[in-house]
């Protein structure tokens, strides 16, 4: 049963990673592209870490996965926000006379 759960988590990881990639390709501007990559990428990364922790099967693997997931959810939105501000400022400078 554990192998099935790990396999399903790995498939979900791949599905969300594909969704993030399609969002990067299909969305029209930088802000919406960053939204797809940061939100869906964080979810895909956390699913992969959960699958790895279950596969490891130890308390050490689980605690490392939890720390990595917390780091991922804390840093990805901040990085996307800073990139969005830079893109907005760049577009504002291009449009000014």
Beta strands, then each sheet from edge to edge (+ up, - down):
end
